[in-house]
Amino acid sequence: MRKGIEIDQAWISACVNIKDEIKDLETFNRWIEIITPVSSKADKVVLGVPNDFTARWIQEHFEDIISNALKTVLGKSVRIKFETGHEPPARHEQHLEKRSAAAADRKHQALSSFEASSAPNCNQRFTFNNFVVGPENSLAYEAALSVMQPKSGLSVNPLFIYSSPGLGKTHLLQAVANEAMKINRRHVVEYLRCEDFLNMYTDSIRTKNHHSFRDRFRKVDYLLIDDIHFLAGKKNLQEEFFNTFNKLHNEDKKILLTSDKTPAEINGLEHRLISRFVSGLIVEITPFSEETKFAILRKKQEEHLIKFDDKVLWFIAQNTNPDVRKLEGALRRLILYSSVRKIEIDLSIAQEVLKDFLAEMAAVRLTVETIQKKVADYFDLRVSDLTSNKRPANIAGPRMVAMYLCRKMTDKSLLEIGEAFGRNHATVIHAYNKIEREFSSDEQMKRKISQLESRLQVV
């Protein structure tokens, strides 16, 4: 492979994987962004770095990560040679925010101060200040803020936030945790995923150290648990969490939970826990509009110290789903391409660079099979129930809902939809018309359809 667009493109793709592996943005910027792709021939890739010290450091700390990333992109194992004397790739001036030494120093001081007060297990970059607020998440944002301002008059204990994945629930939870530690270093804050809570509970039973486990979670000021729906069907774990919840709630300690559905919709969750969860405030984050996605992209480019034309950001907003990780993934590809190629990114270049990325997203967009699975999960059924000849109301109703959504949200023909359900096209028309009428007159049906559409929009 000659030096040129081939090695440049390969390195850009590899950097996406490297960044995901390293995770820490400062580390990536300091040691990976300074690398220049030089050439690739047979099984050898030459990467340029400024000096011997940099070459040694990268070899010792990141060579395996770089090798694996290049292997994934190139489809073969390669030997890496570091060549010194190469200046770091310079981003074009139009894309860089100019920072004075004083501004950089202020940023360093602020970061150092924040690191000293961030909560355990939390990403220090998740704050209220960098959370983009739009119509879809404003209530959740205000509710999370009110946890830190108990005199606001709004009772939010517990606070239960639900949404489809990738819409910022974790950001808000960790923002509360970090803010709690900033306000008072003596606050005892526990943030974790529900799956981790299960693993720790299981370990405490196995090691006969359950007393310590209980003390850890029943002596906190803030308990923040992501994906609380993971409790479903786990009787002993629900018993443990119920007792922990009661103790903390009775002592007016703060409890914040997230889920992908409302408490009542979590199949296998005991009624007494549902009752506790709904006693506070339940708020939903809905899928983002193009305007909110655009605002998120603007905020993300500020964090990356880069600025693209608004047309580029609108293009991304209009062609990606609402998942923030997908938005940032598209933005990072453009940043890396701009850095390596040393060019400005205009709309035509963005369209070309993101062509494969957007094609991958389109490939996983809604299918009849996806809708069948989501509807079956929602109604606590199996897909085989929807495609069977069973006619009880608890199956026939969801089957018609699924047909309605397939007709509305895919480009499949009536015949194709009917075949997917083992029915003919006339049955699909009947189901569509029936649900359409109920949607107009039945508030409960309207709520079900709206919730399913929200979940399907972020697939």
C-alpha positions in Angstrom: 0.0 0.0 0.0 1.4 3.4 -1.0 1.4 6.5 1.1 -1.8 8.4 0.3 -5.5 8.1 0.9 -5.3 4.3 1.5 -3.0 4.5 4.6 -4.7 7.7 5.7 -8.1 6.1 5.6 -6.8 2.9 7.3 -5.2 5.0 10.1 -8.4 7.1 10.6 -10.4 3.9 11.0 -7.8 2.4 13.3 -7.9 5.5 15.4 -11.6 5.1 16.0 -10.9 1.7 17.5 -7.8 2.9 19.4 -9.8 5.7 21.0 -12.5 3.3 22.1 -9.9 1.1 23.7 -7.9 3.9 25.4 -11.1 5.7 26.5 -9.3 8.6 28.1 -9.4 11.6 25.7 -6.4 13.4 27.2 -4.2 10.3 26.8 -5.4 9.8 23.2 -4.7 13.4 22.3 -1.3 13.3 23.9 0.1 10.1 22.4 -2.1 8.9 19.5 -3.1 12.1 17.7 0.6 13.1 17.3 1.2 10.0 15.1 1.4 10.5 11.3 0.7 7.6 9.0 3.7 7.3 6.7 3.4 4.2 4.6 2.3 0.6 4.4 3.9 -2.2 2.4 3.2 -5.9 2.7 3.1 -6.6 6.4 4.8 -3.5 7.6 3.2 -0.1 8.6 5.4 2.9 9.2 4.1 5.5 11.6 5.8 8.9 12.1 6.4 10.4 15.5 8.3 13.5 16.6 11.3 12.0 18.5 12.9 8.9 20.1 11.3 9.4 23.5 7.8 9.5 22.0 8.6 6.4 19.9 9.7 4.5 23.0 6.8 5.6 25.1 4.2 4.6 22.5 5.9 1.3 21.9 5.9 0.4 25.6 2.3 1.5 26.3 0.2 1.4 23.1 1.9 -0.8 20.5 -0.4 -3.8 21.2 -3.5 -1.6 21.0 -2.3 0.0 17.7 -1.4 -3.4 16.2 -4.8 -4.9 17.0 -6.6 -1.8 15.6 -4.6 -2.0 12.4 -5.2 -5.7 12.1 -8.9 -5.2 12.4 -8.9 -2.5 9.7 -6.4 -4.1 7.3 -7.6 -7.7 7.9 -4.1 -9.0 8.6 -1.4 -8.8 11.2 1.3 -6.1 10.5 4.6 -5.1 12.0 4.8 -1.5 13.2 7.9 0.7 12.7 8.1 4.1 14.3 10.0 6.7 12.3 11.2 9.8 14.1 11.4 13.3 12.8 7.7 13.8 11.9 5.9 16.8 13.2 2.4 16.0 14.6 -0.5 16.4 12.2 -1.7 20.0 12.5 -5.4 20.6 12.4 -6.4 23.4 10.1 -6.7 26.8 11.8 -10.4 27.1 10.9 -11.1 24.0 12.9 -9.2 24.9 16.0 -10.3 27.0 18.9 -7.4 29.3 19.8 -6.5 28.9 23.5 -4.1 31.3 25.3 -1.7 30.0 27.9 -3.9 31.6 30.6 -7.0 29.8 29.3 -5.2 26.5 29.3 -3.9 27.1 32.8 -7.5 27.9 34.0 -8.7 24.7 32.3 -6.0 22.7 34.1 -6.8 24.2 37.5 -10.5 23.6 37.0 -9.9 20.0 35.9 -7.6 19.4 38.9 -10.2 20.8 41.3 -12.9 18.6 39.7 -10.8 15.5 39.8 -10.4 16.0 43.5 -14.1 15.9 44.0 -15.4 13.4 41.4 -17.5 10.5 42.7 -16.1 6.9 42.8 -16.8 4.9 39.6 -18.0 8.1 37.8 -16.7 9.8 34.7 -15.5 13.2 35.8 -16.6 14.7 32.5 -20.3 14.0 33.2 -21.5 17.3 34.7 -24.6 19.4 34.6 -22.7 22.1 32.7 -22.0 20.0 29.6 -25.4 18.3 29.5 -27.3 19.6 26.5 -30.9 20.4 27.4 -33.7 20.2 24.9 -37.5 19.7 25.0 -37.0 15.9 25.2 -34.9 15.8 28.4 -35.6 19.1 30.2 -37.8 17.6 32.8 -35.3 14.9 33.6 -32.5 17.6 33.8 -34.6 19.8 36.1 -35.5 16.9 38.3 -31.8 15.8 38.6 -30.8 19.4 39.5 -33.6 19.5 42.2 -32.0 16.6 43.9 -29.1 18.9 44.6 -31.5 21.7 45.7 -33.8 20.1 48.2 -35.5 23.4 49.1 -36.9 23.8 45.5 -40.3 22.3 46.7 -40.2 19.4 44.3 -40.1 16.0 45.9 -37.9 13.7 43.8 -37.0 10.9 46.1 -36.7 8.5 44.5 -36.0 9.9 41.1 -36.7 7.4 38.3 -35.5 8.3 34.8 -36.4 6.0 31.9 -35.6 6.1 28.2 -34.2 4.1 25.3 -30.4 3.6 25.4 -28.0 6.4 24.5 -30.2 9.4 25.5 -28.2 10.6 28.5 -29.6 8.8 31.6 -26.1 7.8 32.7 -24.8 11.3 32.2 -27.4 12.7 34.5 -26.9 10.1 37.2 -23.1 10.7 37.2 -23.6 14.4 37.1 -25.6 14.2 40.4 -22.9 12.0 41.9 -20.1 14.3 40.9 -22.0 17.4 42.0 -22.7 15.8 45.4 -19.0 15.3 46.0 -18.2 18.8 44.9 -20.7 20.2 47.4 -19.4 18.1 50.3 -16.4 15.8 50.2 -17.9 13.9 53.2 -20.9 12.8 51.2 -21.0 9.0 50.8 -21.9 8.4 47.2 -22.4 5.0 45.5 -23.0 4.9 41.7 -23.1 1.6 39.9 -25.0 -0.5 37.4 -27.6 -2.9 38.7 -25.6 -5.8 37.3 -22.6 -4.8 39.4 -25.0 -4.6 42.4 -26.0 -8.2 41.7 -22.3 -9.4 41.3 -21.3 -7.7 44.6 -24.4 -9.2 46.4 -23.5 -12.7 45.0 -19.9 -12.4 46.1 -20.9 -11.3 49.6 -23.0 -14.4 50.0 -20.3 -16.7 48.6 -17.6 -15.2 50.9 -19.9 -15.0 53.9 -19.3 -11.3 54.1 -22.9 -10.1 53.6 -22.8 -7.8 56.6 -20.2 -5.6 54.9 -22.2 -5.5 51.7 -25.3 -4.3 53.6 -23.3 -1.7 55.5 -21.8 -0.4 52.3 -25.1 0.4 50.6 -27.2 1.2 53.7 -24.9 3.9 55.0 -24.8 6.1 51.9 -26.0 9.6 51.3 -26.7 9.0 47.6 -27.5 5.7 45.9 -27.5 5.9 42.2 -28.2 2.7 40.2 -28.2 2.4 36.4 -30.4 -0.1 34.6 -32.6 -1.0 37.6 -34.7 -3.2 35.3 -31.9 -5.8 35.8 -33.6 -6.6 39.1 -36.5 -8.3 37.2 -37.0 -12.0 38.1 -34.3 -12.1 40.7 -36.2 -12.7 43.9 -33.4 -12.6 46.5 -31.8 -9.6 44.9 -35.2 -7.8 45.0 -35.5 -8.6 48.7 -32.1 -7.2 49.4 -32.7 -4.0 47.4 -36.2 -3.6 48.9 -34.7 -3.5 52.4 -31.9 -1.2 51.3 -34.3 1.1 49.7 -36.6 1.3 52.7 -33.7 2.1 55.1 -32.3 4.9 52.9 -35.7 6.3 52.1 -36.7 6.4 55.8 -33.5 8.4 56.5 -34.2 10.8 53.6 -31.1 9.7 51.7 -31.2 10.3 48.0 -32.1 7.5 45.6 -31.8 7.8 41.8 -32.6 5.0 39.4 -32.6 4.6 35.6 -34.3 2.0 33.4 -35.3 1.4 29.8 -39.0 1.3 30.8 -41.3 2.5 33.5 -41.5 0.6 36.8 -44.9 -0.9 35.9 -43.5 -2.1 32.6 -40.7 -4.1 34.2 -41.9 -7.6 33.9 -40.9 -9.7 36.9 -40.5 -6.8 39.3 -42.4 -7.2 42.6 -45.3 -5.0 43.2 -43.9 -3.6 46.5 -40.8 -2.3 44.6 -43.0 -0.8 41.8 -44.9 0.9 44.6 -41.7 2.3 46.1 -40.4 3.5 42.8 -43.6 5.3 41.7 -43.8 7.1 45.1 -41.3 9.6 43.9 -40.9 11.3 40.5 -40.9 9.3 37.2 -39.6 11.2 34.2 -39.0 10.1 30.6 -36.3 11.2 28.1 -37.8 10.9 24.6 -35.8 10.5 21.3 -34.0 13.7 20.3 -35.2 15.9 17.5 -32.8 17.0 14.8 -32.5 20.4 16.6 -31.4 18.8 19.8 -29.0 16.4 18.0 -27.5 19.5 16.3 -27.1 21.2 19.7 -25.4 18.1 21.1 -23.0 18.0 18.1 -22.1 21.7 18.7 -21.3 20.9 22.4 -19.2 17.9 21.5 -17.2 19.8 18.9 -16.4 22.4 21.6 -15.2 19.6 23.9 -12.9 18.4 21.1 -11.7 22.0 20.5 -12.8 22.0 16.9 -15.4 23.8 14.8 -17.1 22.5 11.7 -19.5 24.3 9.4 -23.1 24.1 10.6 -24.1 22.4 7.3 -21.8 19.5 8.4 -23.4 19.2 11.8 -26.9 19.4 10.3 -26.0 16.6 7.9 -25.0 14.4 10.8 -28.1 15.3 12.8 -30.4 14.5 9.9 -28.8 11.2 9.1 -28.1 9.5 12.5 -30.4 8.1 15.2 -30.7 9.9 18.5 -28.0 7.8 20.3 -25.4 10.3 21.6 -22.7 7.7 21.1 -23.5 7.4 17.4 -23.5 11.2 17.1 -20.1 11.5 18.7 -18.8 8.5 16.6 -19.6 10.4 13.4 -18.0 13.6 14.7 -14.9 11.8 15.7 -14.4 10.3 12.3 -14.5 13.8 10.8 -12.1 15.1 13.4 -9.6 12.3 12.7 -9.9 12.7 8.9 -9.3 16.5 9.2 -6.3 16.0 11.4 -4.6 13.3 9.3 -5.4 14.9 5.9 -4.8 18.4 7.1 -7.9 19.7 5.3 -11.1 21.6 6.1 -14.2 19.5 6.3 -17.0 20.8 4.1 -20.3 19.1 3.4 -19.2 17.1 0.4 -16.2 15.7 2.3 -18.3 14.9 5.3 -20.7 13.0 3.1 -17.9 11.0 1.6 -16.1 10.3 4.9 -19.3 9.2 6.7 -20.7 7.2 3.8 -19.8 3.8 5.2 -20.6 4.8 8.7 -24.1 5.9 7.8 -24.6 2.9 5.6 -23.8 0.7 8.6 -26.4 2.5 10.6 -29.0 2.2 7.8 -28.3 -1.5 7.6 -29.5 -2.0 11.2 -32.5 0.3 11.0 -36.0 -1.1 11.4 -36.9 -4.4 10.0 -40.1 -6.4 10.5 -38.1 -8.8 12.7 -36.9 -6.0 14.9 -40.4 -4.7 15.4 -41.7 -8.2 16.2 -39.1 -8.6 18.9 -39.7 -5.2 20.4 -43.4 -5.7 20.5 -43.1 -9.2 21.9 -40.8 -7.9 24.7 -43.1 -5.0 25.4 -46.1 -7.3 25.9 -44.0 -10.1 27.6 -44.6 -12.5 24.8 -42.4 -14.5 22.4 -42.1 -13.7 18.7 -43.4 -17.2 18.0 -46.7 -16.1 19.7 -47.1 -13.2 17.3 -46.5 -15.4 14.3 -48.6 -18.3 15.5 -52.3 -19.1 15.0 -53.2 -18.4 18.6 -56.1 -16.0 19.0 -56.4 -15.1 22.7 -56.8 -11.4 23.2 -53.4 -11.1 25.0 -51.8 -12.3 21.8 -54.1 -11.1 19.0 -54.0 -7.5 20.2 -50.2 -7.3 20.3 -50.0 -9.1 16.9 -52.2 -6.3 15.4 -50.0 -3.6 17.0 -46.9 -5.2 15.5 -48.5 -5.3 12.1 -49.6 -1.7 12.4 -46.1 -0.6 13.3 -44.5 -2.7 10.5 -46.9 -1.0 8.0 -46.2 2.4 9.4 -42.4 2.2 10.1 -41.0 0.0 7.3 -41.1 0.1 3.5 -42.3 -3.5 3.4 -45.4 -4.3 1.3 -48.6 -5.6 2.8 -47.8 -9.0 1.3 -44.4 -9.1 2.9 -45.7 -8.1 6.3 -48.4 -10.6 6.1 -46.0 -13.4 5.2 -43.8 -12.4 8.2 -46.8 -13.1 10.5 -48.2 -16.1 8.6 -51.1 -14.0 7.4 -52.4 -12.5 4.2 -52.4 -8.9 3.1 -56.1 -8.4 4.0 -55.4 -9.3 7.6 -52.6 -6.7 7.7 -55.0 -4.1 6.4 -57.7 -5.0 8.9 -55.1 -4.9 11.8 -53.8 -1.5 10.6 -57.2 0.1 10.4 -58.3 -1.3 13.7 -55.3 0.0 15.6 -55.5 3.3 13.7 -59.1 3.8 15.0 -58.1 2.8 18.6 -55.2 5.1 18.5 -57.6 8.0 17.8 -60.1 7.2 20.5 -58.3 5.1 23.2 -55.7 6.9 25.4 -54.3 3.7 26.6 -53.6 2.5 23.1 -52.2 5.8 22.1 -49.7 5.6 25.0 -48.7 2.0 24.1 -48.1 3.0 20.4 -46.1 6.1 21.4 -43.9 4.2 23.8 -43.2 1.5 21.2 -42.4 4.1 18.6 -40.0 5.8 20.9 -38.1 2.6 21.5 -38.0 1.7 17.9 -36.7 5.1 16.9 -33.4 4.4 18.6 -32.8 0.9 17.3 
